[in-house]
Amino acid sequence: MPFVIDHTINKRDAILYYTDGVTDTSNALGERFDEERLIKSFSRLCQQSLKSKDILNKIYKILDEFT
């Protein structure tokens, strides 16, 4: 049976789609970027009233600095 969530999306809401390649990224110490780190980064960036493309670019930068 499919998993369905019914949720209203408001004008200022943000959705982040990502693959496991993002959360499975690891640094030289073997630490994974993981979902918690991605959510914290995304939430912090959304509070800055940035455009979508700027949030995405900053997430790329965060990932790059992590690795």
N, C-alpha and C positions, 0 to 999 in steps of 0.2 A: 504494500500500500504506500502511495507517495506521501511524503511529509509536506504539509502545507501550513504556512503561517499567514494569517490575515492581519495586515497591519497598514494603517494609513500613513503615507509618507507626506510630510509637510514641506513647505517651500524651502526652509533652511536646513532640512535633514540631509545627512550625507550617508552614502553607502559605499563601502569598500569591498570590491571583489578581488580576490587574490587566489593564487594557487599554492599548493604545499611547497613549491620551490622557494617561496618567500620565507615561510616560517621554518623551513628545514635548512636555510642558509646558516653556515657555522663560521666561527672565527678561528684564528690560529690556536686558541686554547681549547677548541672543540666545543665551545658553547653554541647552542642553537639560538637563532634570533627569536624563535617561538612566537606563538599567537599572542601571549600576554604583552610582550614587548611591542608587537605590531599595533595592538589595540591602544596601548598607552601612547605611542607615537602619533597614531592617527587622531585620537581624541584631543591631544595637546595641540596638534596642528589645526584641527577644526575650530578650536576656540580662538584662533588668531584671525578669523574671518578672511582666510585666503581663498583664492580661486582654486577650482578643482585641479587644474594643471600644475599650480604651484604646490599644492599638497602632495601630488604625485611626485613631482621633482624632488621635494624635500624628503619624501620617503625613500626615493632612490639614493639620495645623498646619505641618509641615515644608514641604509643597508651597506653602502660602500664604505662608510667610516667604521661600521661594525666589523666588516670582514678585513 
